[in-house]
């Protein structure tokens, strides 16, 4: 009874859907928070991984985790920053979008709201959603975890590439604790965070926590003097914890977050043909030499990324005669607005804005078998979700640029350059001799509205059988059903351009109102794992897992394809364009072992997968953004971590990954292949863009007793290799399309913290982030063609060296 009760308390405080990573959280990246002088062996943790209690080294999954203390010492502030210390996960960006985040190379290549993310974001096992609501601030965290590969059996909502799950601090009856932390640094960095638990009685407790974070921007727009990449974030959380001491444990959480930060900043490289074309028309565009300066025309309302998110969660475990019954309920309401200047130059080539609101509800029920009742263990469950998402999209462009670039003439008189225009075949029938009526604002705006009503349910079962003392296996099956109702409407009345009209982003009008369609998708997924434990310190496993992501709708294109610029789409002839679901199958082998009396632990895994019908923006004969299903991706890689105690005062954590892939039948992704190489199949066999081949991290921690306190420190390092910028090969036969335009530079960053831990429950530390003051960009784009105004650019200019002081008091 004692062991069962202890397992239930672990499950209550750390839900079973995420408990698997607790096994790792005590041993990976803990150097920053655990006194090395007190450690003679790495701690063994018993958790309810896979819904049952098991040891730290018995989790047959590729998982990485960081303790809450490590998150603070590494100064990780948002959920996406976990990528920096996770083998096989890349694509960090400094906005609320998740369309660059990759797990094993797989990415959500669609910035509309008709599809779904490939990477699942979760908090306490509950799904957090999409761009605008899925990215959140880390404060008062117990631990964070990242699972790699398809996930369909640990969460109510499945994800096809991987999952990031954040476990918040809980209110536990009988415990009274708290902390207050203050962070002050360069560029007006000011952050305060705190949390505390109050025990009400032997069954009830409350925990209050919150944070405020501010930083001034570090990227200067020379055109306006404005600073970017600053932020103001306010968030608070109230958690009620319950434990009756016998059968029922649970928690209810209310949370609110208000984020006000900068939208993505783009900076032209000036090395591609599109940039030269624009300079031939408009002269010197004034590209600054300092990589932290830009010279761009800002959108009318500025560049911003703002969100308000309110959420509710209720998680309860009830002990029954059959096992543990778990109920997980989540609800989220959010409002989100975003604005950026995609132009990357002093010309208004393309402003993008997005105004979004939505609600999300989910419910999961699960029954987990009792412990110690024979060799067979199991769990079964079912889940349901319902989502409403409403979004207005805007594309804005100067009329003068539109006419000059596409037609080689100004916006007046008669257009005489159809034969030189890449889009003449769709515009020639519409324009003729006419009197030009200019926009009163000088620009054209293309607004469209999408409404999504999404719902779905899933049911799953997982069986685990102990064949012998050393050999066990598990088999799981899941059924998924998803339905989407989606509508599109062109908001033509908002466009100030009387002639060019909706020709920035959608290229059509809807004179009779919104176009609507409804579709459903369903599929079975499965997982099989075979685990072998030759001794108490070694585990090897092999697994096969299938993945599924439902289809969706294009936010900007129609079915059939609308003729750009002249289509009046009516409900009887057009509907929103849709795309099908994705499928994958992943094969993995892994090893986990500890050595040298428990002072060293090693994990390693290798995988291969086949990913079919990739959902991504593809090349078409129209300038509108179209998401389609294309080809197949064969991926392979190796991921490893090592944790070791080095003597009495040092601890080392290192990790790394190698990844390679080959795309097949990806011609629709290869814009320019026939023009540059004379071969439409030039991209066949090329690796997926944006995914570096090599990544690595390391954290060296130290703790030296001084009197009754200690001096501590850690040096962290993260590195990403260069990445391909597009599907086109890196060795062109044409010198007019240089390799530098298709390969994005990686980076190597060092962070240092040195502090003092006093015996009176407070610590003070000096930190230096980006110790070497490296200049880098988080990503980039290879730009458009030579008759296309979109220039090659970098985006997400990295934070410069930042010095600050952090003080923490615990009570």
C-alpha positions, 0 to 999 in steps of 0.5 A, spaced: 500 500 500 505 504 501 508 503 494 502 504 491 500 510 495 507 513 493 506 512 486 499 516 486 502 522 489 508 522 484 502 522 479 498 527 482 504 532 483 507 530 476 501 528 471 502 521 468 502 524 461 508 528 463 512 524 468 516 520 463 521 526 463 521 527 471 526 521 470 531 525 466 530 531 469 534 530 475 540 528 471 540 532 465 542 539 465 542 539 473 549 542 474 546 549 474 542 548 480 545 542 484 551 543 489 556 538 486 560 538 493 554 534 495 553 529 490 557 522 490 552 519 485 547 521 480 540 521 483 535 515 481 528 517 481 522 513 481 516 516 476 510 513 473 513 513 466 508 510 461 503 510 466 507 506 471 512 507 476 519 505 474 526 508 475 530 513 471 534 509 466 527 505 464 524 510 460 524 507 453 523 513 449 528 519 446 526 525 451 530 531 454 528 535 460 531 540 464 529 542 472 526 548 473 532 551 477 536 549 470 531 553 466 532 559 471 540 558 471 540 558 463 535 564 463 530 560 458 524 565 458 519 561 453 517 554 451 521 555 444 528 556 447 528 549 450 530 547 443 537 550 445 539 544 449 535 539 446 538 534 441 534 534 435 530 540 436 532 546 432 528 552 429 528 557 435 525 564 433 523 570 437 516 571 436 509 567 437 510 563 431 511 556 431 512 555 423 520 554 424 520 549 430 523 543 428 524 536 431 528 531 427 527 536 421 520 536 421 517 543 421 510 546 420 511 550 414 504 554 414 503 560 417 495 560 416 490 557 421 487 552 417 492 547 419 495 544 425 502 545 428 507 539 427 510 540 434 505 539 440 506 544 445 503 542 452 502 545 459 501 539 465 499 535 459 494 539 456 495 541 449 496 549 448 495 550 441 497 554 435 501 560 433 499 566 438 496 561 444 501 555 444 508 560 445 508 562 453 513 564 458 516 560 463 515 562 470 515 557 477 516 551 473 517 544 476 521 542 470 520 542 462 521 536 457 521 535 450 520 528 447 522 527 440 518 522 434 511 521 433 507 522 440 500 519 440 500 515 447 502 520 452 497 526 451 490 527 449 492 531 443 497 527 438 503 530 435 507 528 429 514 530 430 515 531 437 512 534 443 514 540 448 511 539 455 512 544 461 510 542 468 508 547 473 509 548 480 504 545 484 500 546 491 501 540 495 497 540 502 502 540 508 508 544 504 509 551 505 514 554 500 516 560 496 521 564 492 522 571 490 527 573 484 529 579 481 533 580 475 536 587 473 541 587 467 543 592 460 538 595 456 533 596 462 532 589 463 528 588 469 525 581 471 521 579 477 518 572 479 515 569 485 511 564 487 509 561 494 504 555 497 500 556 502 497 550 506 489 551 508 488 544 511 491 537 511 487 536 504 487 543 501 493 548 498 493 554 494 499 556 490 500 563 487 505 565 482 507 571 477 512 574 473 513 581 470 519 582 465 521 588 461 527 589 456 529 595 451 530 593 444 537 592 441 535 592 433 535 600 431 531 602 425 535 608 422 529 610 418 525 612 424 530 611 430 525 606 433 528 600 437 526 593 436 526 586 440 524 589 446 518 586 450 513 587 456 510 581 459 506 580 465 503 573 467 500 570 473 497 563 476 493 561 481 493 553 483 489 549 488 491 542 490 487 537 493 489 530 496 484 526 501 490 522 503 487 516 500 483 516 494 483 522 490 488 527 488 488 533 483 489 540 482 485 546 478 489 552 475 487 559 473 492 562 468 493 569 465 499 572 460 499 578 457 505 579 452 507 585 448 513 584 444 516 585 437 514 582 431 520 578 427 525 583 424 528 582 417 534 585 414 536 584 407 543 581 405 543 585 399 547 579 395 541 576 390 538 578 384 532 581 387 536 586 391 539 588 384 533 589 381 530 594 386 536 598 386 536 598 378 529 602 379 530 606 386 537 607 387 541 605 393 536 602 398 541 604 404 543 597 407 546 599 414 553 596 415 552 594 422 548 587 423 544 590 429 541 596 424 536 596 419 533 601 414 526 598 413 519 602 412 515 600 418 507 598 417 502 603 419 501 601 426 508 599 427 512 592 428 509 588 434 507 581 437 501 582 442 497 576 445 493 575 451 491 568 453 487 566 459 486 558 461 483 554 465 486 546 467 483 541 472 487 534 473 484 529 478 486 522 479 481 517 483 483 510 485 478 505 483 478 497 484 480 497 477 486 502 477 487 510 477 482 514 473 484 520 471 480 526 468 484 532 465 480 538 462 483 544 459 480 551 456 483 557 453 481 563 450 486 568 447 487 574 443 493 575 438 495 581 434 502 581 429 505 586 424 511 585 421 515 588 415 517 582 410 520 587 405 527 587 409 528 594 405 526 601 405 521 600 400 514 597 402 514 591 398 510 587 403 507 588 410 504 582 413 499 583 419 494 578 423 489 579 428 486 573 431 482 570 436 480 563 439 478 558 444 480 551 445 477 546 449 479 539 451 477 533 455 481 527 456 479 520 461 484 515 462 484 508 466 491 506 468 492 499 471 494 497 478 501 496 480 504 489 482 498 485 479 502 480 475 506 481 468 501 485 464 500 492 465 495 497 461 492 503 460 486 506 456 483 513 454 479 517 450 480 525 449 476 530 445 477 537 443 473 543 440 477 549 437 474 556 434 479 560 431 477 567 427 483 571 423 483 577 419 490 577 415 493 583 411 498 584 406 500 591 404 504 594 398 506 600 395 502 601 388 508 604 385 513 598 387 507 593 384 507 596 377 515 598 377 517 591 379 512 586 375 511 591 369 517 595 368 512 601 368 509 606 373 502 606 375 499 610 370 497 610 363 497 604 358 501 598 361 505 596 355 510 591 358 506 585 358 511 580 355 516 582 360 512 580 366 512 574 369 504 575 371 502 578 364 498 572 362 493 573 368 493 580 368 493 582 360 486 580 359 484 585 365 488 591 364 487 595 358 487 602 356 484 606 362 485 612 366 489 611 372 486 612 379 491 612 384 490 610 391 489 615 396 494 612 401 499 610 395 499 603 397 494 597 396 491 593 402 489 585 401 485 583 407 481 576 408 478 573 413 478 566 415 473 562 420 475 555 423 471 550 427 475 544 428 473 538 433 476 531 434 476 525 438 481 519 439 481 513 443 487 509 445 490 503 449 497 501 451 499 494 453 505 492 457 507 485 458 513 483 462 516 476 458 522 475 463 526 479 468 530 482 463 525 482 457 519 486 456 514 489 450 509 494 449 504 495 444 499 501 443 494 503 438 490 509 437 484 512 433 484 519 431 478 523 428 478 530 426 473 534 422 474 542 420 469 547 417 473 553 414 471 559 411 474 564 407 472 571 405 476 577 401 474 584 405 475 588 399 471 594 402 478 595 406 482 596 400 484 603 398 487 602 391 481 603 386 484 599 380 489 594 383 485 591 388 486 585 392 493 583 388 497 583 394 496 576 398 490 573 395 488 575 388 481 574 388 474 577 391 468 574 394 462 578 392 457 574 395 460 573 401 464 567 405 466 561 401 465 555 406 467 547 406 467 542 411 472 535 411 474 530 416 480 525 416 481 519 420 487 514 421 490 509 426 497 510 429 501 504 433 507 504 437 511 498 439 517 497 444 521 492 446 526 493 452 532 489 454 535 490 461 541 485 462 542 488 469 540 494 473 544 499 470 543 498 463 537 498 458 536 497 451 530 498 447 527 498 440 521 501 437 517 502 431 512 508 431 507 511 426 505 518 426 499 522 423 497 529 422 490 531 420 489 535 413 487 542 413 485 548 409 489 554 405 488 561 409 489 564 402 488 560 396 481 557 393 479 551 389 479 551 383 485 555 383 483 562 382 486 566 376 490 572 380 487 579 380 481 577 376 477 572 379 470 574 383 469 567 387 462 565 388 460 560 393 457 556 387 463 555 384 469 556 389 471 553 396 477 554 400 483 550 398 484 544 402 490 539 403 490 532 406 493 529 412 501 527 413 503 520 415 510 518 418 513 511 421 519 512 425 524 506 427 528 507 433 534 504 437 536 506 444 541 505 450 541 508 457 546 506 462 550 509 468 557 507 470 562 509 475 558 507 481 552 512 478 557 518 477 556 518 470 550 516 465 549 516 458 543 516 453 544 514 445 539 513 440 539 512 433 532 513 428 530 512 421 523 515 419 519 515 412 515 522 412 509 522 407 505 527 404 508 533 407 504 539 408 508 545 406 508 552 402 509 549 394 511 553 388 505 554 383 503 559 377 500 564 382 503 568 387 498 566 392 501 562 398 498 555 397 499 549 402 499 542 398 502 535 400 508 533 396 513 527 396 516 523 401 522 525 406 527 520 408 530 522 415 535 519 419 539 521 425 543 520 432 542 523 438 546 523 445 547 526 452 552 524 457 551 527 464 557 526 469 560 528 476 567 530 475 570 530 482 567 533 488 565 540 485 564 539 478 558 536 473 558 536 466 552 535 461 553 535 454 549 533 448 549 533 441 545 530 434 546 528 427 541 529 422 540 527 415 535 527 410 533 526 403 527 529 399 523 525 393 518 527 389 519 534 391 518 538 385 513 543 387 517 545 392 523 547 387 521 554 385 527 556 380 530 549 379 528 549 371 530 556 370 537 555 374 539 548 373 535 546 366 532 541 370 525 540 374 528 534 378 534 538 381 531 538 388 531 530 388 535 527 393 536 534 397 536 534 404 530 538 407 531 546 408 532 549 415 535 543 419 542 543 420 546 537 420 550 537 427 547 541 433 550 540 440 550 543 447 554 543 453 553 545 461 559 545 466 557 546 473 561 548 479 560 548 486 565 550 492 563 550 499 566 557 502 564 557 510 557 556 511 555 558 504 558 556 497 560 559 490 557 556 484 557 557 477 556 554 470 558 555 463 553 553 457 554 553 450 550 551 444 552 550 437 548 549 430 551 548 424 550 551 417 543 550 414 540 549 407 536 555 405 532 552 400 531 545 396 535 547 391 542 544 390 548 548 394 553 547 387 549 550 382 551 550 375 549 557 374 554 563 377 548 567 378 545 564 383 550 563 389 551 558 394 551 563 399 543 565 397 541 558 399 545 556 405 544 560 412 550 561 417 549 557 424 552 560 430 556 558 437 553 561 443 556 561 450 553 564 457 556 564 464 553 565 471 557 566 477 554 567 484 554 566 491 549 561 495 548 563 502 546 559 508 540 564 509 536 562 503 538 567 498 543 567 492 546 572 488 549 571 481 552 575 475 551 573 468 553 574 462 549 572 456 552 571 449 559 572 452 563 573 446 558 578 443 557 573 437 553 576 431 548 571 428 541 571 425 536 565 427 534 564 420 533 567 413 530 566 406 533 565 400 528 571 397 524 571 390 526 570 383 530 576 379 523 578 377 520 578 384 521 583 389 522 579 395 529 579 397 534 575 400 534 576 408 536 574 415 531 574 420 531 574 428 537 578 429 540 574 435 541 578 442 548 581 443 552 580 449 548 582 456 550 583 463 546 582 469 545 580 476 540 575 479 538 575 486 533 570 489 530 569 496 527 562 498 522 561 504 
